[in-house]
Amino acid sequence: MNTGCLINITILFNLFYGGFVTLTFTEIFSEMGKSFNSRGARKYTENPYHRLSDSRINDPDKKRSTIFREVEAKSIVNKVESPDLPFYYSMNPYQGCEHGCTYCYARKTHLYLDHDAGLDFESIIYVKTNAAELLEKKIRSGNWEGDVIALSGNTDCYQPAEIKYGVTRKILEVCLKYGNPVSIVTKSGSITRDIDILKKMAEKGLVKVHFSIHTLNDELRRNMEPRASSIPLRLKTAEKLSTEGIRVEALIAPVIPGLNDYELMAVAKELKNRRVADINYMLLRLDEFGYDVFEDWLEHCYPDRKNKVLNLLRSVHNGSTTSTARNGRKSGKGTYSEHIKQVFHLAKNTHFNNVIPFEFQRNEYYKKNTSQLSLF
């Protein structure tokens, strides 16, 4: 199919973490139509809420183009109640992610949209076109206190869809306008398109960028995150942002036992050379839906390491390859997780022993939005 094939539909649907929405979407089939080999998942997975046909699940040769569905969401700011995450609110301009990371914990969100957690998650992308308007309405509501918002809690706010739709940029414009602080998590080099806005926010202490860089081996990245930015581009981008005065920290995640854990020291050294301000890490954690994709990927790409990786994964998650526990998300438990923690701290103490603390500035918000000033 080509980009001229358009289908307009309006329907009421329940978006995970977003409330009920009115879908007025246009399905746009990109010209990037590639075989499943260009995806992270290599198959469809069963949806427990809607069983897919066997013919669809067992059709590995069918080509799949990306579909973008424009969505009018009813809400955009989500409260985060997990005790081991460093933020209280998140915002996701997109649902589904074309990066196709084989380990992604957000895959299960597509099940609630009557899709699967495998190929559907990577190839059917929901675009919340009215996100910026909803955010501005939230900020002006009178009961918002200017808390830090994380972009994004689930999928990358700078995934390929952003190049076409620019929803994240519109959100940043609103945050700059009202002085609302934002913490960005991304692995995409396309963030440099918004340096003009990010610099203005950085001058006011309103933004921090967490770049996801978990390996220096771009072949591993290409296999594991087929449509995400290359490692060289990520490093270059992190350095570019830092040079422009934007606070950049790196998230070495996921650390996968038996696959990339041995790179911790080397990654930390390279990140320091690229002027990254601080580092952190998270161990791989899979739920039952993500595990199916990850195990199948291991079998195809690294069959010689599959058993070792899965056994080590069990050792850091109380004997299970999957975990839904909200505590221990970062470091896991057990002897091997303690080994990884010690290596990380050694790497951090070696290359980041003089980290300058960063605090978001919220005064800008209160100056513009206190009830006293609103009288004049």
MOPE-V227551 format. One record per backbone hydrogen bond with DSSP energy under -1.0 kcal/mol. CO is the residue of the C=O (numbers start at 1). NH is the residue of the N-H. If there is no record, write none. Layout:
co:CO nh:NH
co:CO nh:NH
//
This chain:
co:2 nh:5
co:7 nh:27
co:9 nh:25
co:11 nh:23
co:13 nh:21
co:15 nh:18
co:19 nh:15
co:21 nh:13
co:22 nh:72
co:23 nh:11
co:25 nh:9
co:34 nh:64
co:35 nh:38
co:36 nh:39
co:47 nh:50
co:53 nh:57
co:54 nh:58
co:56 nh:59
co:59 nh:62
co:66 nh:30
co:67 nh:125
co:69 nh:127
co:71 nh:129
co:72 nh:22
co:78 nh:90
co:82 nh:85
co:88 nh:80
co:89 nh:150
co:90 nh:78
co:93 nh:128
co:95 nh:126
co:97 nh:100
co:99 nh:227
co:101 nh:104
co:106 nh:109
co:107 nh:110
co:108 nh:111
co:110 nh:113
co:110 nh:115
co:111 nh:114
co:119 nh:123
co:120 nh:124
co:121 nh:97
co:123 nh:67
co:125 nh:69
co:126 nh:95
co:127 nh:71
co:127 nh:129
co:128 nh:131
co:130 nh:134
co:131 nh:135
co:132 nh:136
co:133 nh:137
co:134 nh:138
co:135 nh:139
co:136 nh:140
co:138 nh:141
co:149 nh:183
co:150 nh:91
co:151 nh:185
co:156 nh:159
co:159 nh:162
co:160 nh:163
co:161 nh:165
co:162 nh:166
co:166 nh:170
co:167 nh:171
co:168 nh:172
co:169 nh:173
co:170 nh:174
co:171 nh:175
co:172 nh:176
co:173 nh:177
co:174 nh:178
co:175 nh:180
co:181 nh:149
co:182 nh:208
co:183 nh:151
co:184 nh:210
co:186 nh:212
co:188 nh:191
co:189 nh:192
co:190 nh:193
co:191 nh:194
co:192 nh:195
co:194 nh:198
co:195 nh:199
co:196 nh:200
co:197 nh:201
co:198 nh:202
co:199 nh:203
co:201 nh:206
co:202 nh:205
co:205 nh:361
co:206 nh:182
co:208 nh:184
co:209 nh:249
co:210 nh:186
co:211 nh:251
co:217 nh:221
co:218 nh:222
co:219 nh:223
co:220 nh:224
co:221 nh:225
co:224 nh:102
co:225 nh:228
co:230 nh:234
co:231 nh:235
co:232 nh:236
co:233 nh:237
co:234 nh:238
co:235 nh:239
co:236 nh:240
co:237 nh:241
co:238 nh:242
co:239 nh:243
co:240 nh:244
co:241 nh:246
co:242 nh:245
co:247 nh:209
co:248 nh:277
co:249 nh:211
co:250 nh:280
co:251 nh:213
co:251 nh:253
co:252 nh:282
co:255 nh:284
co:256 nh:259
co:256 nh:260
co:256 nh:261
co:260 nh:263
co:261 nh:264
co:263 nh:267
co:264 nh:268
co:265 nh:269
co:266 nh:270
co:267 nh:271
co:268 nh:272
co:269 nh:273
co:270 nh:274
co:271 nh:276
co:272 nh:275
co:278 nh:250
co:280 nh:252
co:282 nh:255
co:286 nh:323
co:287 nh:291
co:290 nh:294
co:291 nh:295
co:292 nh:296
co:293 nh:297
co:294 nh:298
co:295 nh:299
co:296 nh:300
co:297 nh:301
co:298 nh:302
co:302 nh:305
co:305 nh:309
co:306 nh:310
co:307 nh:311
co:308 nh:312
co:309 nh:313
co:310 nh:314
co:311 nh:315
co:312 nh:316
co:314 nh:319
co:316 nh:333
co:317 nh:320
co:328 nh:332
co:330 nh:283
co:334 nh:338
co:335 nh:339
co:336 nh:340
co:337 nh:341
co:338 nh:342
co:339 nh:343
co:340 nh:344
co:341 nh:345
co:342 nh:346
co:343 nh:347
co:344 nh:348
co:345 nh:349
co:346 nh:350
co:347 nh:351
co:348 nh:352
co:362 nh:366
co:363 nh:367
co:365 nh:369
co:366 nh:370
co:370 nh:374
co:372 nh:375
co:373 nh:376
//
